[in-house]
């Protein structure tokens, strides 16, 4: 059978790993089916209006579309006169399985230096680096810090963060070396930021640093009963806030919905902004047509890149399969894109068959099945029945793993209402159905 040439194009426009850049025509505004939150207002407005430096937290389920929204924020702030340094910390700087505060500080240092090296004088930071030269050389033999130069030494920070990300034994050595000197590094970095701010072109009013993908830091519990999330975002909050510019950090959703929620609000002087799921079903387990149509529009905009004559409805042999695919995503953007890509993988000629859609759904269901521990099925059944979560480690872990999803809507009085549900892909798993039947009986 000859492969339809359009299938290759469709396969590549549904890449679940790539956020849409700001201004991409495929972007669809889903705020009205997400409780009407808007990052340009919820985070951007504070930066625009505050006379002091701000430090804000942004959260939500991984894959919900936070990076796309943060890129929108970057573009909006740039248009309004801010010099924005945006970076995804897990791409080259940190290892999400094992992160400490100093890793994040070194990542910020590296990215800020690279972005502003043509404006500010990096000598204070490079002198800080030179003071650690001999010990660093034992860890990274190919560096030379005998003579401080911008061209040679700024890339050294990239070598350091690469070691932190890729080599566990070196990671610990670097932390042991840097941890006693984080305060002096912050002071040196602030000297650089202030010098750069003065020398930026007149169109810029201030500097904003956006650190993305810290929400992917895997939760680890220590012997003292505290988690790595608490140690980073609570114990080291003064250091996280200490950089002399506007700051936005992503934060794990499981921390936002822990007993530390009010502490986060007090420490960061604001409630963390959360990007919820797109509502494709209601708390009464009925299909929510507005959300469903929004996801169909989102798929349609991506299809236009391949063939403007193809309708999303025509792409499926049975229109019920399109509804099923959107509903089984749970309103989770990356799952929607992944389900489409998988369905296309099982397709040799258009339209996409029911069999291909079901194979795609089954593949994702098996992934989620393997994520759930035996003692968690009853918890999931309880959430499905109540649409509520409890403040305990079991619920937080299920939030972090996206087995429990958060939704929001505005009621008749314009109050934001939050509710929670089991990911729809889980509902047809036998273990879940057994647990749910036991709970009801």
C-alpha positions, 0 to 999 in steps of 0.5 A: 500500500502506498502511504498517503503523502499527507500522513507524514505532514500530519504526523509532524505537526502533532509533536507533543514535545514542542510548545508553540512559539508566541504568535503561532497561527496554530495557537487557540485561546482556551481561557474561556474553558479554563476558568478565564485565567489569563497569564498576561493578566495574572502574572504580566499585570503585576510586572507592569504595575509593580514599583518593586521587583516581583517574584511569581510562581506559575503552576499546572499539570505538566503538558497542560500548555504552560510553556506556550503560555509563558512564551506568550508572556515573554512576547507581550512583555517584550512588546511593552518594553521589558528585556525578557530572559526565558529558558527551559531549565531542564533542557541543558541545566538541571536534572529533574530527578535530582535538583537542589537550589544551587543548581537553579541559581547556576542555571539562572546565572548562566542564562542571564550572563549569556543574554546580557553579556553585550550590555553589562560588565560580567567581571564580578561574576567571573571573579567569583568564578575565578575564586573557585578555579582550582577546585573547579578544575579538579571537577572540569579539567578542561577549564582555565581560569587563570585570566578572566575574559568574557569570551572564555569564561562565560561558557564555563557556566554552561560546562558547569550546568552540563556536568550538573545535568549529566553526571551525578557524581560530579553534580554532588561535587559541584554542589559541595563547592558552590553551596557555601558561596551562593550568597556571594554569587547572588551579590555578584550576579546582581551587580551584573544585572544592575550594570546591564539594566543601565546600559540597555537600549532606552526602549527597555524599562526593566529585566524579567527572568522566566525559568520554565520546567521547574514544575518537572522536578520529581518529588523526593521525601527526605528523612526529616519528613520534608520534600525537595519541593519544600526545601527549594521553594520554601527553605530557599525562598529568600535566595530565589527572590534575591535576584534584582529583576522580575522573576517567574518560576514554574513550580510543581502543582503538587506543592501548590496543593499541599499544606504549604499553599498559604505559605507560598502565598505569604512568601511570594506575596501572591497566590501561585497562578495555575493553568488548569485543564480544558473542560471537556466534561462537566462535574456531572460526567457529561460532555462539555460541548464548548470545551470539546469544540475548542479542542476540535478547533485546536486540531483543525488549526494544526491540520491547516499547516498540511492541507487547508482543504481538510476538515478535522471532521473529515479526517476521521472515518467516524465523527464519534471517534473524534469526540472520543479522542478529545474526551479521552485526553481529559482536556490535557493538551499534550495528551490530545496531541499525543493521541492524534500522533499515535492515531496517525501512526496507525494510519496508512490512508485517510480517513483515520479509522476507528481501529487506529483511534482505539489503538491510540487510546489503548496505548495511552491507557496502558501508560497510565495503568503502569503509573498507578500503584496498587494502593492508589486505585481506591483514592482515584475512585473516591476522587471520581465520585466526589470531584474533590481531593484531600491534602495528603501525599497520595493525592499530591502524587496523583496530581503530579503524575496527572492521574488526577486533573484540575478543572475550573469554571466561572459560576453565575456570580463570576466566582472561580470554581475548582473541581478535580477528576480522574483522568478519563483514560483511567476509567475503563481500566479494570482495577479502577472499575473494581475499586469504584464498584467496591466504594459504591457498595 
